[in-house]
Amino acid sequence: FEDGDILFVTHRMKMAGAKGPMPPEWAAGKLPDAPMNVAFNFFSDVWRPNEPYRNMFVYSLSMFLERLVLMISDKVVAVTGYNAFFPNKPKSFHLAAANHARLATVF
């Protein structure tokens, strides 16, 4: 694994089955009924053509938020042993991802 592979691959390649995780049920009607994805959800509503300074700020903010999500996601995977962004992967994948996240947390 490389840093970020676990999140980036969810919107860069086709996967069998539905993407995950979906927004929680309590957020129904408040969030789009689509998989939680920082890049897609953030840029689809905030990016503006012909506004380069705004877009530079949006891009920089999105990179910060993506790093923050990666840090949190790694800890969740380390504790739970499961990566909700890959609901259709085999148990061996989740075990390898959890071991990687645990080692990354220690070091």
N, CA, C and O atoms as a printed pandas DataFrame, in Angstrom:
     atom_number atom_name residue_name chain_id  residue_number  x_coord  y_coord  z_coord
0              1         N          PHE        A               1    0.829   -1.197    0.000
1              2        CA          PHE        A               1    0.000    0.000    0.000
2              3         C          PHE        A               1    0.866    1.251    0.000
3              4         O          PHE        A               1    1.926    1.289    0.626
4              5         N          GLU        A               2    0.418    2.237   -0.685
5              6        CA          GLU        A               2    1.027    3.559   -0.624
6              7         C          GLU        A               2    0.052    4.448    0.129
7              8         O          GLU        A               2   -1.140    4.152    0.199
8              9         N          ASP        A               3    0.556    5.527    0.687
9             10        CA          ASP        A               3   -0.298    6.462    1.407
10            11         C          ASP        A               3   -1.418    6.947    0.500
11            12         O          ASP        A               3   -1.160    7.500   -0.569
12            13         N          GLY        A               4   -2.625    6.748    0.909
13            14        CA          GLY        A               4   -3.766    7.241    0.166
14            15         C          GLY        A               4   -4.400    6.246   -0.790
15            16         O          GLY        A               4   -5.510    6.486   -1.265
16            17         N          ASP        A               5   -3.731    5.132   -1.090
17            18        CA          ASP        A               5   -4.302    4.175   -2.042
18            19         C          ASP        A               5   -5.700    3.739   -1.639
19            20         O          ASP        A               5   -6.571    3.561   -2.491
20            21         N          ILE        A               6   -5.913    3.569   -0.356
21            22        CA          ILE        A               6   -7.188    3.050    0.122
22            23         C          ILE        A               6   -8.339    3.975   -0.245
23            24         O          ILE        A               6   -9.436    3.501   -0.543
24            25         N          LEU        A               7   -8.113    5.285   -0.230
25            26        CA          LEU        A               7   -9.180    6.210   -0.605
26            27         C          LEU        A               7   -9.172    6.528   -2.092
27            28         O          LEU        A               7  -10.232    6.572   -2.716
28            29         N          PHE        A               8   -7.991    6.751   -2.672
29            30        CA          PHE        A               8   -7.929    7.194   -4.056
30            31         C          PHE        A               8   -8.524    6.190   -5.015
31            32         O          PHE        A               8   -9.189    6.577   -5.975
32            33         N          VAL        A               9   -8.306    4.929   -4.782
33            34        CA          VAL        A               9   -8.755    3.915   -5.722
34            35         C          VAL        A               9  -10.273    3.879   -5.822
35            36         O          VAL        A               9  -10.800    3.431   -6.840
36            37         N          THR        A              10  -10.982    4.327   -4.820
37            38        CA          THR        A              10  -12.444    4.256   -4.856
38            39         C          THR        A              10  -13.037    5.159   -5.919
39            40         O          THR        A              10  -14.164    4.920   -6.353
40            41         N          HIS        A              11  -12.332    6.174   -6.352
41            42        CA          HIS        A              11  -12.894    7.001   -7.415
42            43         C          HIS        A              11  -12.030    7.009   -8.672
43            44         O          HIS        A              11  -12.265    7.814   -9.574
44            45         N          ARG        A              12  -11.038    6.130   -8.745
45            46        CA          ARG        A              12  -10.196    6.063   -9.936
46            47         C          ARG        A              12  -10.337    4.765  -10.708
47            48         O          ARG        A              12   -9.822    4.662  -11.822
48            49         N          MET        A              13  -11.007    3.787  -10.166
49            50        CA          MET        A              13  -11.148    2.532  -10.888
50            51         C          MET        A              13  -12.534    1.948  -10.680
51            52         O          MET        A              13  -13.221    2.275   -9.712
52            53         N          LYS        A              14  -12.936    1.082  -11.598
53            54        CA          LYS        A              14  -14.218    0.406  -11.456
54            55         C          LYS        A              14  -14.050   -0.736  -10.472
55            56         O          LYS        A              14  -13.055   -1.460  -10.508
56            57         N          MET        A              15  -15.022   -0.892   -9.600
57            58        CA          MET        A              15  -14.983   -1.964   -8.616
58            59         C          MET        A              15  -16.268   -2.766   -8.724
59            60         O          MET        A              15  -17.306   -2.245   -9.132
60            61         N          ALA        A              16  -16.192   -4.021   -8.361
61            62        CA          ALA        A              16  -17.383   -4.867   -8.361
62            63         C          ALA        A              16  -18.310   -4.418   -7.239
63            64         O          ALA        A              16  -17.865   -4.163   -6.120
64            65         N          GLY        A              17  -19.576   -4.324   -7.540
65            66        CA          GLY        A              17  -20.545   -3.953   -6.508
66            67         C          GLY        A              17  -20.563   -2.462   -6.231
67            68         O          GLY        A              17  -19.909   -1.672   -6.911
68            69         N          ALA        A              18  -21.314   -2.106   -5.235
69            70        CA          ALA        A              18  -21.465   -0.698   -4.877
70            71         C          ALA        A              18  -20.233   -0.185   -4.146
71            72         O          ALA        A              18  -19.550   -0.934   -3.448
72            73         N          LYS        A              19  -19.963    1.099   -4.315
73            74        CA          LYS        A              19  -18.887    1.730   -3.574
74            75         C          LYS        A              19  -19.400    2.037   -2.176
75            76         O          LYS        A              19  -20.608    2.125   -1.958
76            77         N          GLY        A              20  -18.511    2.195   -1.261
77            78        CA          GLY        A              20  -18.916    2.512    0.099
78            79         C          GLY        A              20  -17.921    3.460    0.691
79            80         O          GLY        A              20  -16.910    3.725    0.040
80            81         N          PRO        A              21  -18.114    3.983    1.847
81            82        CA          PRO        A              21  -19.358    3.872    2.617
82            83         C          PRO        A              21  -20.382    4.895    2.159
83            84         O          PRO        A              21  -20.031    5.942    1.616
84            85         N          MET        A              22  -21.616    4.589    2.379
85            86        CA          MET        A              22  -22.702    5.506    2.063
86            87         C          MET        A              22  -22.936    6.394    3.285
87            88         O          MET        A              22  -22.572    6.025    4.401
88            89         N          PRO        A              23  -23.541    7.558    3.077
89            90        CA          PRO        A              23  -23.847    8.411    4.231
90            91         C          PRO        A              23  -24.751    7.680    5.220
91            92         O          PRO        A              23  -25.549    6.835    4.816
92            93         N          PRO        A              24  -24.637    7.993    6.506
93            94        CA          PRO        A              24  -25.477    7.326    7.504
94            95         C          PRO        A              24  -26.961    7.661    7.307
95            96         O          PRO        A              24  -27.308    8.682    6.713
96            97         N          GLU        A              25  -27.813    6.793    7.812
97            98        CA          GLU        A              25  -29.258    6.975    7.625
98            99         C          GLU        A              25  -29.767    8.295    8.201
99           100         O          GLU        A              25  -30.688    8.896    7.648
100          101         N          TRP        A              26  -29.172    8.755    9.316
101          102        CA          TRP        A              26  -29.650   10.009    9.919
102          103         C          TRP        A              26  -29.392   11.211    9.013
103          104         O          TRP        A              26  -29.974   12.275    9.224
104          105         N          ALA        A              27  -28.522   11.056    8.003
105          106        CA          ALA        A              27  -28.201   12.155    7.101
106          107         C          ALA        A              27  -29.052   12.132    5.837
107          108         O          ALA        A              27  -28.830   12.937    4.934
108          109         N          ALA        A              28  -30.024   11.223    5.756
109          110        CA          ALA        A              28  -30.869   11.124    4.567
110          111         C          ALA        A              28  -31.536   12.466    4.283
111          112         O          ALA        A              28  -32.135   13.078    5.168
112          113         N          GLY        A              29  -31.424   12.903    3.059
113          114        CA          GLY        A              29  -31.993   14.183    2.656
114          115         C          GLY        A              29  -31.078   15.365    2.913
115          116         O          GLY        A              29  -31.289   16.436    2.343
116          117         N          LYS        A              30  -30.065   15.203    3.757
117          118        CA          LYS        A              30  -29.126   16.283    4.056
118          119         C          LYS        A              30  -27.855   16.164    3.215
119          120         O          LYS        A              30  -27.198   17.164    2.927
120          121         N          LEU        A              31  -27.516   14.935    2.823
121          122        CA          LEU        A              31  -26.330   14.666    2.027
122          123         C          LEU        A              31  -26.752   13.958    0.746
123          124         O          LEU        A              31  -27.803   13.317    0.710
124          125         N          PRO        A              32  -25.932   14.070   -0.320
125          126        CA          PRO        A              32  -26.279   13.337   -1.545
126          127         C          PRO        A              32  -26.331   11.837   -1.282
127          128         O          PRO        A              32  -25.570   11.310   -0.471
128          129         N          ASP        A              33  -27.227   11.166   -1.972
129          130        CA          ASP        A              33  -27.335    9.715   -1.841
130          131         C          ASP        A              33  -26.287    9.071   -2.744
131          132         O          ASP        A              33  -26.608    8.420   -3.739
132          133         N          ALA        A              34  -25.032    9.270   -2.370
133          134        CA          ALA        A              34  -23.891    8.767   -3.145
134          135         C          ALA        A              34  -22.795    8.375   -2.168
135          136         O          ALA        A              34  -22.794    8.821   -1.021
136          137         N          PRO        A              35  -21.860    7.541   -2.617
137          138        CA          PRO        A              35  -20.770    7.163   -1.710
138          139         C          PRO        A              35  -20.010    8.391   -1.211
139          140         O          PRO        A              35  -19.865    9.384   -1.923
140          141         N          MET        A              36  -19.538    8.300    0.011
141          142        CA          MET        A              36  -18.766    9.397    0.588
142          143         C          MET        A              36  -17.411    9.430   -0.109
143          144         O          MET        A              36  -16.649    8.466   -0.042
144          145         N          ASN        A              37  -17.117   10.532   -0.771
145          146        CA          ASN        A              37  -15.900   10.678   -1.541
146          147         C          ASN        A              37  -15.498   12.143   -1.489
147          148         O          ASN        A              37  -16.193   12.995   -2.042
148          149         N          VAL        A              38  -14.394   12.444   -0.838
149          150        CA          VAL        A              38  -13.969   13.832   -0.636
150          151         C          VAL        A              38  -13.830   14.557   -1.965
151          152         O          VAL        A              38  -14.387   15.640   -2.142
152          153         N          ALA        A              39  -13.094   13.972   -2.897
153          154        CA          ALA        A              39  -12.825   14.659   -4.159
154          155         C          ALA        A              39  -14.101   14.935   -4.937
155          156         O          ALA        A              39  -14.334   16.069   -5.357
156          157         N          PHE        A              40  -14.930   13.918   -5.136
157          158        CA          PHE        A              40  -16.141   14.100   -5.935
158          159         C          PHE        A              40  -17.116   15.041   -5.244
159          160         O          PHE        A              40  -17.579   16.009   -5.849
160          161         N          ASN        A              41  -17.427   14.772   -4.003
161          162        CA          ASN        A              41  -18.429   15.577   -3.300
162          163         C          ASN        A              41  -17.972   17.016   -3.122
163          164         O          ASN        A              41  -18.787   17.937   -3.187
164          165         N          PHE        A              42  -16.689   17.217   -2.901
165          166        CA          PHE        A              42  -16.184   18.561   -2.653
166          167         C          PHE        A              42  -16.133   19.375   -3.935
167          168         O          PHE        A              42  -16.660   20.486   -3.987
168          169         N          PHE        A              43  -15.502   18.833   -4.969
169          170        CA          PHE        A              43  -15.307   19.599   -6.199
170          171         C          PHE        A              43  -16.581   19.794   -7.002
171          172         O          PHE        A              43  -16.719   20.810   -7.683
172          173         N          SER        A              44  -17.502   18.872   -6.947
173          174        CA          SER        A              44  -18.700   18.980   -7.780
174          175         C          SER        A              44  -19.540   20.209   -7.420
175          176         O          SER        A              44  -20.236   20.744   -8.282
176          177         N          ASP        A              45  -19.489   20.664   -6.173
177          178        CA          ASP        A              45  -20.313   21.805   -5.767
178          179         C          ASP        A              45  -19.543   23.108   -5.592
179          180         O          ASP        A              45  -20.148   24.180   -5.588
180          181         N          VAL        A              46  -18.225   23.040   -5.449
181          182        CA          VAL        A              46  -17.468   24.225   -5.050
182          183         C          VAL        A              46  -16.612   24.802   -6.182
183          184         O          VAL        A              46  -16.342   26.002   -6.180
184          185         N          TRP        A              47  -16.185   23.998   -7.132
185          186        CA          TRP        A              47  -15.301   24.442   -8.211
186          187         C          TRP        A              47  -16.049   25.382   -9.153
187          188         O          TRP        A              47  -17.196   25.112   -9.510
188          189         N          ARG        A              48  -15.413   26.484   -9.561
189          190        CA          ARG        A              48  -16.039   27.464  -10.453
190          191         C          ARG        A              48  -15.129   27.751  -11.648
191          192         O          ARG        A              48  -13.946   28.041  -11.474
192          193         N          PRO        A              49  -15.683   27.670  -12.861
193          194        CA          PRO        A              49  -14.883   28.036  -14.037
194          195         C          PRO        A              49  -14.518   29.521  -13.992
195          196         O          PRO        A              49  -15.288   30.338  -13.487
196          197         N          ASN        A              50  -13.363   29.858  -14.511
197          198        CA          ASN        A              50  -12.905   31.258  -14.624
198          199         C          ASN        A              50  -12.712   31.955  -13.287
199          200         O          ASN        A              50  -12.765   33.184  -13.226
200          201         N          GLU        A              51  -12.491   31.205  -12.219
201          202        CA          GLU        A              51  -12.179   31.797  -10.914
202          203         C          GLU        A              51  -10.926   31.115  -10.362
203          204         O          GLU        A              51  -11.015   30.317   -9.429
204          205         N          PRO        A              52   -9.747   31.430  -10.942
205          206        CA          PRO        A              52   -8.531   30.685  -10.595
206          207         C          PRO        A              52   -8.123   30.806   -9.126
207          208         O          PRO        A              52   -7.668   29.821   -8.545
208          209         N          TYR        A              53   -8.268   31.958   -8.520
209          210        CA          TYR        A              53   -7.846   32.103   -7.115
210          211         C          TYR        A              53   -8.759   31.325   -6.177
211          212         O          TYR        A              53   -8.305   30.693   -5.224
212          213         N          ARG        A              54  -10.025   31.384   -6.461
213          214        CA          ARG        A              54  -10.967   30.582   -5.676
214          215         C          ARG        A              54  -10.648   29.096   -5.839
215          216         O          ARG        A              54  -10.618   28.351   -4.859
216          217         N          ASN        A              55  -10.411   28.672   -7.071
217          218        CA          ASN        A              55  -10.126   27.264   -7.335
218          219         C          ASN        A              55   -8.804   26.827   -6.705
219          220         O          ASN        A              55   -8.687   25.680   -6.272
220          221         N          MET        A              56   -7.807   27.709   -6.645
221          222        CA          MET        A              56   -6.554   27.371   -5.961
222          223         C          MET        A              56   -6.821   27.126   -4.482
223          224         O          MET        A              56   -6.293   26.184   -3.891
224          225         N          PHE        A              57   -7.645   27.983   -3.893
225          226        CA          PHE        A              57   -7.999   27.820   -2.486
226          227         C          PHE        A              57   -8.778   26.518   -2.279
227          228         O          PHE        A              57   -8.511   25.769   -1.338
228          229         N          VAL        A              58   -9.739   26.259   -3.164
229          230        CA          VAL        A              58  -10.542   25.035   -3.065
230          231         C          VAL        A              58   -9.643   23.802   -3.174
231          232         O          VAL        A              58   -9.795   22.851   -2.407
232          233         N          TYR        A              59   -8.715   23.819   -4.121
233          234        CA          TYR        A              59   -7.810   22.684   -4.294
234          235         C          TYR        A              59   -6.947   22.476   -3.049
235          236         O          TYR        A              59   -6.800   21.353   -2.568
236          237         N          SER        A              60   -6.378   23.566   -2.532
237          238        CA          SER        A              60   -5.532   23.464   -1.334
238          239         C          SER        A              60   -6.329   22.950   -0.142
239          240         O          SER        A              60   -5.853   22.098    0.609
240          241         N          LEU        A              61   -7.528   23.461    0.030
241          242        CA          LEU        A              61   -8.381   23.016    1.125
242          243         C          LEU        A              61   -8.749   21.540    0.954
243          244         O          LEU        A              61   -8.785   20.788    1.929
244          245         N          SER        A              62   -9.019   21.132   -0.279
245          246        CA          SER        A              62   -9.381   19.729   -0.507
246          247         C          SER        A              62   -8.219   18.797   -0.185
247          248         O          SER        A              62   -8.434   17.700    0.330
248          249         N          MET        A              63   -6.988   19.220   -0.482
249          250        CA          MET        A              63   -5.822   18.388   -0.161
250          251         C          MET        A              63   -5.662   18.258    1.360
251          252         O          MET        A              63   -5.338   17.187    1.872
252          253         N          PHE        A              64   -5.894   19.355    2.061
253          254        CA          PHE        A              64   -5.836   19.318    3.529
254          255         C          PHE        A              64   -6.904   18.374    4.081
255          256         O          PHE        A              64   -6.617   17.539    4.939
256          257         N          LEU        A              65   -8.134   18.509    3.586
257          258        CA          LEU        A              65   -9.227   17.659    4.063
258          259         C          LEU        A              65   -8.985   16.199    3.713
259          260         O          LEU        A              65   -9.296   15.311    4.506
260          261         N          GLU        A              66   -8.431   15.942    2.529
261          262        CA          GLU        A              66   -8.155   14.569    2.126
262          263         C          GLU        A              66   -7.112   13.932    3.042
263          264         O          GLU        A              66   -7.253   12.773    3.430
264          265         N          ARG        A              67   -6.072   14.681    3.387
265          266        CA          ARG        A              67   -5.048   14.175    4.320
266          267         C          ARG        A              67   -5.672   13.900    5.689
267          268         O          ARG        A              67   -5.354   12.898    6.330
268          269         N          LEU        A              68   -6.554   14.785    6.130
269          270        CA          LEU        A              68   -7.222   14.599    7.415
270          271         C          LEU        A              68   -8.070   13.327    7.397
271          272         O          LEU        A              68   -8.046   12.550    8.351
272          273         N          VAL        A              69   -8.818   13.117    6.311
273          274        CA          VAL        A              69   -9.637   11.911    6.185
274          275         C          VAL        A              69   -8.751   10.674    6.163
275          276         O          VAL        A              69   -9.101    9.657    6.763
276          277         N          LEU        A              70   -7.610   10.741    5.482
277          278        CA          LEU        A              70   -6.694    9.600    5.447
278          279         C          LEU        A              70   -6.175    9.252    6.834
279          280         O          LEU        A              70   -6.087    8.078    7.194
280          281         N          MET        A              71   -5.830   10.275    7.611
281          282        CA          MET        A              71   -5.339   10.024    8.972
282          283         C          MET        A              71   -6.418    9.354    9.822
283          284         O          MET        A              71   -6.138    8.398   10.545
284          285         N          ILE        A              72   -7.622    9.845    9.734
285          286        CA          ILE        A              72   -8.727    9.288   10.518
286          287         C          ILE        A              72   -9.075    7.887   10.014
287          288         O          ILE        A              72   -9.279    6.969   10.810
288          289         N          SER        A              73   -9.143    7.726    8.701
289          290        CA          SER        A              73   -9.486    6.425    8.117
290          291         C          SER        A              73   -8.483    5.355    8.522
291          292         O          SER        A              73   -8.871    4.235    8.855
292          293         N          ASP        A              74   -7.199    5.689    8.496
293          294        CA          ASP        A              74   -6.172    4.724    8.909
294          295         C          ASP        A              74   -6.396    4.251   10.340
295          296         O          ASP        A              74   -6.242    3.066   10.635
296          297         N          LYS        A              75   -6.755    5.163   11.219
297          298        CA          LYS        A              75   -6.963    4.783   12.623
298          299         C          LYS        A              75   -8.208    3.921   12.770
299          300         O          LYS        A              75   -8.218    2.972   13.554
300          301         N          VAL        A              76   -9.252    4.243   12.028
301          302        CA          VAL        A              76  -10.485    3.444   12.076
302          303         C          VAL        A              76  -10.207    2.034   11.565
303          304         O          VAL        A              76  -10.654    1.060   12.170
304          305         N          VAL        A              77   -9.476    1.914   10.460
305          306        CA          VAL        A              77   -9.133    0.602    9.913
306          307         C          VAL        A              77   -8.259   -0.167   10.893
307          308         O          VAL        A              77   -8.433   -1.374   11.065
308          309         N          ALA        A              78   -7.313    0.526   11.543
309          310        CA          ALA        A              78   -6.433   -0.129   12.516
310          311         C          ALA        A              78   -7.228   -0.696   13.689
311          312         O          ALA        A              78   -6.923   -1.786   14.173
312          313         N          VAL        A              79   -8.235    0.028   14.144
313          314        CA          VAL        A              79   -9.014   -0.406   15.305
314          315         C          VAL        A              79  -10.058   -1.456   14.927
315          316         O          VAL        A              79  -10.221   -2.453   15.632
316          317         N          THR        A              80  -10.765   -1.237   13.819
317          318        CA          THR        A              80  -11.877   -2.128   13.462
318          319         C          THR        A              80  -11.440   -3.340   12.640
319          320         O          THR        A              80  -12.115   -4.370   12.651
320          321         N          GLY        A              81  -10.317   -3.225   11.927
321          322        CA          GLY        A              81   -9.881   -4.309   11.062
322          323         C          GLY        A              81  -10.681   -4.392    9.775
323          324         O          GLY        A              81  -10.641   -5.415    9.091
324          325         N          TYR        A              82  -11.411   -3.334    9.431
325          326        CA          TYR        A              82  -12.275   -3.328    8.253
326          327         C          TYR        A              82  -12.214   -1.961    7.597
327          328         O          TYR        A              82  -12.217   -0.939    8.282
328          329         N          ASN        A              83  -12.159   -1.940    6.258
329          330        CA          ASN        A              83  -12.166   -0.683    5.521
330          331         C          ASN        A              83  -13.496   -0.550    4.800
331          332         O          ASN        A              83  -13.749   -1.247    3.818
332          333         N          ALA        A              84  -14.341    0.343    5.286
333          334        CA          ALA        A              84  -15.690    0.512    4.739
334          335         C          ALA        A              84  -15.689    1.053    3.316
335          336         O          ALA        A              84  -16.713    0.979    2.636
336          337         N          PHE        A              85  -14.564    1.598    2.844
337          338        CA          PHE        A              85  -14.499    2.084    1.473
338          339         C          PHE        A              85  -14.416    0.938    0.469
339          340         O          PHE        A              85  -14.577    1.151   -0.733
340          341         N          PHE        A              86  -14.165   -0.272    0.956
341          342        CA          PHE        A              86  -14.064   -1.449    0.098
342          343         C          PHE        A              86  -14.953   -2.573    0.624
343          344         O          PHE        A              86  -14.446   -3.601    1.074
344          345         N          PRO        A              87  -16.262   -2.391    0.572
345          346        CA          PRO        A              87  -17.157   -3.388    1.164
346          347         C          PRO        A              87  -17.135   -4.744    0.461
347          348         O          PRO        A              87  -17.528   -5.743    1.063
348          349         N          ASN        A              88  -16.694   -4.809   -0.782
349          350        CA          ASN        A              88  -16.741   -6.059   -1.546
350          351         C          ASN        A              88  -15.420   -6.809   -1.579
351          352         O          ASN        A              88  -15.327   -7.854   -2.223
352          353         N          LYS        A              89  -14.402   -6.305   -0.905
353          354        CA          LYS        A              89  -13.095   -6.971   -0.916
354          355         C          LYS        A              89  -13.112   -8.170    0.030
355          356         O          LYS        A              89  -13.879   -8.195    0.992
356          357         N          PRO        A              90  -12.260   -9.170   -0.247
357          358        CA          PRO        A              90  -12.209  -10.353    0.619
358          359         C          PRO        A              90  -11.604  -10.033    1.985
359          360         O          PRO        A              90  -10.948   -9.008    2.174
360          361         N          LYS        A              91  -11.843  -10.934    2.918
361          362        CA          LYS        A              91  -11.350  -10.763    4.281
362          363         C          LYS        A              91   -9.828  -10.580    4.309
363          364         O          LYS        A              91   -9.309   -9.819    5.126
364          365         N          SER        A              92   -9.118  -11.276    3.421
365          366        CA          SER        A              92   -7.649  -11.162    3.380
366          367         C          SER        A              92   -7.212   -9.733    3.066
367          368         O          SER        A              92   -6.193   -9.275    3.581
368          369         N          PHE        A              93   -7.964   -9.028    2.232
369          370        CA          PHE        A              93   -7.655   -7.628    1.925
370          371         C          PHE        A              93   -7.777   -6.764    3.172
371          372         O          PHE        A              93   -6.898   -5.957    3.472
372          373         N          HIS        A              94   -8.886   -6.946    3.898
373          374        CA          HIS        A              94   -9.122   -6.149    5.095
374          375         C          HIS        A              94   -8.070   -6.445    6.166
375          376         O          HIS        A              94   -7.643   -5.542    6.886
376          377         N          LEU        A              95   -7.660   -7.692    6.267
377          378        CA          LEU        A              95   -6.619   -8.057    7.222
378          379         C          LEU        A              95   -5.301   -7.379    6.874
379          380         O          LEU        A              95   -4.629   -6.840    7.754
380          381         N          ALA        A              96   -4.925   -7.403    5.592
381          382        CA          ALA        A              96   -3.687   -6.749    5.153
382          383         C          ALA        A              96   -3.763   -5.239    5.370
383          384         O          ALA        A              96   -2.795   -4.631    5.828
384          385         N          ALA        A              97   -4.898   -4.633    5.047
385          386        CA          ALA        A              97   -5.070   -3.195    5.240
386          387         C          ALA        A              97   -4.992   -2.837    6.727
387          388         O          ALA        A              97   -4.385   -1.832    7.095
388          389         N          ALA        A              98   -5.603   -3.655    7.570
389          390        CA          ALA        A              98   -5.574   -3.405    9.017
390          391         C          ALA        A              98   -4.158   -3.540    9.564
391          392         O          ALA        A              98   -3.730   -2.724   10.381
392          393         N          ASN        A              99   -3.431   -4.556    9.125
393          394        CA          ASN        A              99   -2.044   -4.721    9.580
394          395         C          ASN        A              99   -1.189   -3.542    9.149
395          396         O          ASN        A              99   -0.370   -3.050    9.926
396          397         N          HIS        A             100   -1.375   -3.083    7.912
397          398        CA          HIS        A             100   -0.638   -1.917    7.425
398          399         C          HIS        A             100   -0.971   -0.682    8.263
399          400         O          HIS        A             100   -0.075    0.057    8.671
400          401         N          ALA        A             101   -2.249   -0.464    8.514
401          402        CA          ALA        A             101   -2.669    0.705    9.298
402          403         C          ALA        A             101   -2.138    0.635   10.721
403          404         O          ALA        A             101   -1.752    1.660   11.284
404          405         N          ARG        A             102   -2.110   -0.541   11.307
405          406        CA          ARG        A             102   -1.586   -0.702   12.679
406          407         C          ARG        A             102   -0.100   -0.408   12.728
407          408         O          ARG        A             102    0.370    0.279   13.635
408          409         N          LEU        A             103    0.640   -0.921   11.763
409          410        CA          LEU        A             103    2.088   -0.641   11.720
410          411         C          LEU        A             103    2.338    0.839   11.495
411          412         O          LEU        A             103    3.220    1.422   12.125
412          413         N          ALA        A             104    1.569    1.453   10.600
413          414        CA          ALA        A             104    1.727    2.878   10.325
414          415         C          ALA        A             104    1.428    3.711   11.573
415          416         O          ALA        A             104    2.059    4.744   11.797
416          417         N          THR        A             105    0.473    3.266   12.381
417          418        CA          THR        A             105    0.138    3.981   13.614
418          419         C          THR        A             105    1.276    3.907   14.621
419          420         O          THR        A             105    1.575    4.884   15.308
420          421         N          VAL        A             106    1.910    2.736   14.701
421          422        CA          VAL        A             106    3.016    2.555   15.649
422          423         C          VAL        A             106    4.226    3.382   15.240
423          424         O          VAL        A             106    4.862    4.027   16.074
424          425         N          PHE        A             107    4.537    3.358   13.950
425          426        CA          PHE        A             107    5.734    4.050   13.482
426          427         C          PHE        A             107    5.426    5.439   13.008
427          428         O          PHE        A             107    6.328    6.159   12.580
